[in-house]
Amino acid sequence: MSFFDYLPAYILNHSPKIIASFEMDFLRNLSAFQKAVPQGEKFTMLLQLGWSAELPEVAEELKTRLAEAKKAFPEARFIILANAAKEVEIIKEFNEVYLASHNAFLDPVRYPLAKSGKRKFDALYIARITPFKRHELAEKIEKLHLIGSYAEKEKEYFTQTIARFPHAVWSQKVPSFFIGRKICEAACGLALSAVEGAMFSCGEYSLCGVPVVNTRNLGGRDTLLPDFAVRYAEDNADSVAENVDFFVNNPIAPAEIREGFLHLALPQKELVQDLINSIAGKKVYLPHKLNIRCRLLPHTKLLHGIRRK
């Protein structure tokens, strides 16, 4: 077993122990966590939602798996951080929950502010090329940049989808520290799925001062989008292209978009910061994305990771 084989979680504070993870990263690996975490140890587990709990089947799985986790760790406190207000109403029936979008924990310092003026692309879509992302809705955009890889099992779908975009630029991957530069090249960002989670790229678009062409959806990505910097398209390519054209021809000051996002995000981040501080009895540093589903340096893993056993 590799020295760097760690479970998908991050220790925010060691004493008392406070751990952060995405809900199913933890719950679907419960047996592995049982082996790695000493039996009877008290800890607080913050669980972010990676998919919409507004869907009954998702909420039911969360409820069932949480019950199993509480039996496995009877001394632990489990706290859900929801991305949408409706999720809070559903989850509060069976667990402690707060409205705190995972996008609220994006570090603004990592994202440059776009410059005003003409952009290289009309639109940018940062999304893995998979069916639920509905790339086909973007096929009538003239100047388009697609950023996203694909799962090997979906290679045929990828090949068929990318063939629909002979006019677009496709980048399989952009390092996280450079993604902001690519966002700043576009007049707007796209968010086209009907269901998912809060969608990190939506927050990244806003922090760069880029507006969003959105579709109606479940998952909470709307929670932190400033009203003046988002337009809702119908679920067809013509409507998406029309709304993209609107932002191309009616730009919004990037600083206003960024400030609008931060205004909405700050209360949610402060709520979690105060909650964690009260548990720890001191101020606890909250890193970018809470350092979950992030690439971490070896020494950071060593200090804050949970090693698989």
C-alpha positions as CSV (number, residue, x, y, z in Angstrom):
1,M,0.0,0.0,0.0
2,S,1.3,3.4,-0.9
3,F,2.3,5.8,1.8
4,F,0.2,8.4,0.1
5,D,-3.0,6.3,0.1
6,Y,-5.5,8.5,2.0
7,L,-9.2,8.5,2.4
8,P,-11.3,11.3,0.8
9,A,-11.4,13.6,3.8
10,Y,-9.5,16.5,5.4
11,I,-8.8,17.1,9.1
12,L,-9.6,20.7,9.7
13,N,-8.7,20.5,13.4
14,H,-7.0,17.8,15.4
15,S,-8.2,18.4,18.9
16,P,-11.1,18.2,19.1
17,K,-11.1,16.5,15.7
18,I,-13.1,18.1,13.0
19,I,-13.2,16.4,9.6
20,A,-14.6,17.5,6.2
21,S,-15.7,15.3,3.4
22,F,-18.2,15.1,0.6
23,E,-21.2,13.1,1.8
24,M,-20.9,10.0,-0.4
25,D,-17.1,10.1,-0.3
26,F,-17.5,9.4,3.4
27,L,-20.7,7.4,3.5
28,R,-19.9,5.0,0.7
29,N,-16.4,4.4,2.2
30,L,-17.7,3.9,5.7
31,S,-16.0,0.6,6.3
32,A,-12.6,2.1,5.3
33,F,-13.2,5.0,7.6
34,Q,-14.0,2.5,10.4
35,K,-10.7,0.8,9.9
36,A,-8.8,4.1,9.8
37,V,-10.4,6.1,12.7
38,P,-9.9,4.7,16.2
39,Q,-13.0,3.0,17.6
40,G,-14.8,5.2,20.1
41,E,-13.1,8.4,19.0
42,K,-15.2,11.5,19.2
43,F,-15.1,13.8,16.2
44,T,-17.3,16.2,14.2
45,M,-17.8,15.4,10.5
46,L,-18.8,18.1,8.1
47,L,-20.4,16.6,5.0
48,Q,-20.9,18.7,1.9
49,L,-23.4,17.6,-0.7
50,G,-22.1,16.5,-4.1
51,W,-25.5,15.9,-5.6
52,S,-29.0,17.4,-5.2
53,A,-30.8,16.1,-2.1
54,E,-34.0,17.5,-3.5
55,L,-34.3,14.3,-5.4
56,P,-36.2,11.8,-3.1
57,E,-33.9,8.9,-3.9
58,V,-30.8,10.9,-3.0
59,A,-32.3,12.1,0.2
60,E,-33.3,8.6,1.1
61,E,-29.9,7.2,0.5
62,L,-28.4,10.0,2.6
63,K,-30.7,9.3,5.4
64,T,-30.1,5.5,5.3
65,R,-26.3,5.8,5.1
66,L,-26.2,8.4,7.8
67,A,-28.0,6.1,10.1
68,E,-25.4,3.5,9.4
69,A,-22.6,6.0,10.1
70,K,-24.2,7.0,13.4
71,K,-24.2,3.3,14.5
72,A,-20.6,2.9,13.3
73,F,-19.5,6.1,15.1
74,P,-21.9,6.6,18.0
75,E,-19.7,9.3,19.6
76,A,-19.5,11.4,16.4
77,R,-21.5,14.5,15.4
78,F,-22.5,14.7,11.8
79,I,-23.3,18.0,10.2
80,I,-24.6,18.4,6.7
81,L,-23.7,21.5,4.7
82,A,-26.5,21.9,2.1
83,N,-26.2,23.9,-1.2
84,A,-29.9,24.8,-1.5
85,A,-32.6,26.0,1.0
86,K,-35.0,23.2,-0.1
87,E,-32.3,20.7,0.8
88,V,-32.2,22.1,4.4
89,E,-35.9,21.6,4.7
90,I,-35.6,18.0,3.7
91,I,-32.5,17.0,5.6
92,K,-33.5,18.8,8.9
93,E,-36.0,16.0,9.4
94,F,-33.3,13.5,10.1
95,N,-30.0,15.3,10.7
96,E,-28.3,18.6,11.7
97,V,-28.0,20.8,8.6
98,Y,-27.0,24.3,7.6
99,L,-27.2,26.2,4.3
100,A,-23.6,26.6,3.2
101,S,-22.8,26.1,-0.4
102,H,-19.5,24.5,-1.1
103,N,-18.8,27.4,-3.5
104,A,-18.6,29.7,-0.4
105,F,-15.3,28.1,0.4
106,L,-13.6,29.0,-2.9
107,D,-10.5,31.1,-2.2
108,P,-11.0,34.4,-4.0
109,V,-7.2,35.0,-4.2
110,R,-6.9,32.1,-6.7
111,Y,-9.1,33.8,-9.2
112,P,-8.1,36.9,-11.3
113,L,-10.6,39.5,-12.2
114,A,-11.5,39.6,-15.9
115,K,-10.8,42.8,-17.8
116,S,-13.6,44.8,-19.4
117,G,-13.8,44.8,-23.2
118,K,-13.9,42.2,-26.0
119,R,-13.3,38.6,-25.0
120,K,-11.6,35.8,-27.0
121,F,-14.7,33.5,-26.5
122,D,-18.4,34.2,-26.4
123,A,-18.8,31.4,-23.8
124,L,-16.9,28.9,-21.7
125,Y,-18.1,25.6,-20.3
126,I,-16.1,23.9,-17.6
127,A,-17.6,20.5,-17.3
128,R,-16.7,16.8,-17.6
129,I,-18.1,15.5,-20.9
130,T,-20.8,13.3,-19.6
131,P,-24.5,13.1,-20.4
132,F,-25.9,15.0,-17.4
133,K,-23.8,18.1,-18.3
134,R,-25.9,18.5,-21.5
135,H,-23.2,19.9,-23.8
136,E,-25.5,19.6,-26.7
137,L,-27.3,22.8,-25.5
138,A,-24.2,24.8,-26.3
139,E,-23.8,23.7,-30.0
140,K,-25.1,26.9,-31.5
141,I,-22.6,29.2,-29.8
142,E,-20.2,30.6,-32.3
143,K,-17.0,31.2,-30.2
144,L,-16.9,28.5,-27.6
145,H,-14.3,27.0,-25.3
146,L,-15.0,23.7,-23.7
147,I,-12.8,22.5,-20.8
148,G,-13.3,19.0,-19.4
149,S,-12.2,15.5,-19.6
150,Y,-14.2,12.3,-19.8
151,A,-14.4,8.9,-18.2
152,E,-12.9,6.0,-20.2
153,K,-16.2,4.1,-20.0
154,E,-17.9,7.1,-21.7
155,K,-15.3,7.5,-24.5
156,E,-17.9,6.7,-27.2
157,Y,-20.2,9.4,-25.8
158,F,-17.3,11.9,-25.7
159,T,-16.4,11.1,-29.3
160,Q,-20.0,11.7,-30.4
161,T,-20.4,14.8,-28.4
162,I,-17.2,16.6,-29.3
163,A,-17.9,15.9,-33.0
164,R,-20.9,18.3,-32.6
165,F,-18.4,21.1,-31.9
166,P,-16.1,21.4,-34.9
167,H,-16.0,25.2,-34.4
168,A,-15.1,25.0,-30.6
169,V,-11.8,24.9,-28.8
170,W,-11.6,21.9,-26.5
171,S,-9.1,21.6,-23.6
172,Q,-9.1,18.3,-21.8
173,K,-7.6,19.8,-18.7
174,V,-6.4,23.1,-17.3
175,P,-4.4,23.2,-14.0
176,S,-6.5,24.6,-11.2
177,F,-4.1,27.6,-10.6
178,F,-4.6,28.6,-14.3
179,I,-8.3,28.0,-14.6
180,G,-9.1,31.6,-13.7
181,R,-7.1,32.9,-16.7
182,K,-9.2,30.8,-19.0
183,I,-12.5,32.0,-17.5
184,C,-11.4,35.6,-18.0
185,E,-11.2,35.0,-21.8
186,A,-14.9,34.4,-22.1
187,A,-17.9,36.8,-22.1
188,C,-19.9,34.3,-20.0
189,G,-19.8,30.9,-18.4
190,L,-22.3,28.1,-19.0
191,A,-24.2,25.9,-16.5
192,L,-26.4,23.5,-18.4
193,S,-27.1,20.5,-16.3
194,A,-30.6,19.8,-15.0
195,V,-29.4,18.2,-11.8
196,E,-26.1,18.1,-9.9
197,G,-24.5,19.8,-6.9
198,A,-23.6,23.4,-6.5
199,M,-21.1,23.2,-9.4
200,F,-17.7,24.7,-8.4
201,S,-17.3,26.3,-11.8
202,C,-20.3,28.5,-11.3
203,G,-18.6,30.1,-8.3
204,E,-15.3,30.3,-10.2
205,Y,-17.1,32.2,-13.1
206,S,-18.5,34.7,-10.6
207,L,-15.2,35.2,-8.8
208,C,-13.6,36.1,-12.1
209,G,-16.4,38.6,-12.8
210,V,-17.9,36.6,-15.6
211,P,-21.8,36.2,-15.8
212,V,-23.5,32.9,-16.2
213,V,-26.0,31.5,-18.7
214,N,-27.9,29.0,-16.6
215,T,-30.7,26.5,-17.0
216,R,-33.4,25.7,-14.4
217,N,-31.9,23.0,-12.2
218,L,-31.7,21.2,-8.9
219,G,-28.6,21.2,-6.8
220,G,-28.1,24.7,-5.5
221,R,-25.8,26.3,-8.0
222,D,-28.1,29.3,-8.1
223,T,-27.7,30.0,-4.4
224,L,-24.7,32.3,-4.8
225,L,-25.2,33.6,-8.3
226,P,-26.0,37.4,-8.3
227,D,-29.4,38.0,-9.9
228,F,-28.0,40.7,-12.2
229,A,-25.3,38.4,-13.5
230,V,-27.3,35.3,-14.5
231,R,-29.7,34.6,-17.3
232,Y,-31.9,31.5,-17.6
233,A,-32.1,29.8,-20.9
234,E,-34.7,27.2,-22.0
235,D,-33.5,23.7,-22.5
236,N,-32.7,24.1,-26.1
237,A,-29.6,25.3,-28.1
238,D,-31.3,28.3,-29.6
239,S,-32.2,29.8,-26.2
240,V,-28.7,29.2,-24.8
241,A,-27.1,30.9,-27.8
242,E,-29.5,33.9,-27.5
243,N,-28.7,34.4,-23.9
244,V,-25.0,34.1,-24.6
245,D,-25.3,36.8,-27.2
246,F,-27.0,39.0,-24.7
247,F,-24.0,39.0,-22.4
248,V,-21.6,39.4,-25.4
249,N,-23.5,42.6,-26.3
250,N,-24.4,43.7,-22.8
251,P,-21.3,43.2,-20.6
252,I,-21.4,43.7,-16.9
253,A,-18.5,45.2,-14.9
254,P,-16.5,42.2,-13.6
255,A,-15.9,43.8,-10.2
256,E,-19.6,44.1,-9.6
257,I,-20.2,40.4,-10.3
258,R,-17.4,39.3,-8.0
259,E,-18.6,41.6,-5.3
260,G,-22.2,40.3,-5.7
261,F,-21.0,36.7,-5.3
262,L,-18.9,37.5,-2.2
263,H,-21.8,39.4,-0.7
264,L,-23.9,36.2,-0.9
265,A,-21.2,33.8,0.0
266,L,-19.8,35.6,3.1
267,P,-22.7,34.9,5.5
268,Q,-22.6,31.2,4.7
269,K,-18.9,31.0,5.1
270,E,-19.1,32.9,8.4
271,L,-21.8,30.6,9.7
272,V,-19.6,27.6,9.2
273,Q,-16.5,29.4,10.5
274,D,-18.4,30.4,13.7
275,L,-19.7,26.8,14.0
276,I,-16.3,25.3,13.7
277,N,-14.7,27.8,16.0
278,S,-17.3,27.1,18.7
279,I,-16.6,23.3,18.5
280,A,-12.8,23.8,18.4
281,G,-12.7,26.5,21.0
282,K,-10.4,28.6,18.8
283,K,-10.3,30.0,15.3
284,V,-9.8,27.3,12.7
285,Y,-8.4,28.0,9.3
286,L,-10.7,27.1,6.4
287,P,-8.7,26.3,3.3
288,H,-9.8,26.6,-0.4
289,K,-12.6,24.1,-0.9
290,L,-12.0,22.9,2.6
291,N,-9.2,20.9,0.9
292,I,-11.5,18.1,-0.1
293,R,-11.5,16.8,-3.7
294,C,-8.3,18.9,-4.1
295,R,-4.8,17.8,-5.1
296,L,-2.8,18.2,-1.9
297,L,1.0,18.3,-1.3
298,P,2.4,15.2,0.5
299,H,3.2,17.1,3.7
300,T,-0.4,18.5,3.8
301,K,-1.8,15.0,3.4
302,L,0.6,13.8,6.2
303,L,-0.6,16.5,8.6
304,H,-4.3,16.6,7.7
305,G,-5.2,13.4,5.9
306,I,-6.7,10.1,7.1
307,R,-4.5,7.3,6.0
308,R,-6.2,4.2,4.7
309,K,-5.5,1.0,6.7
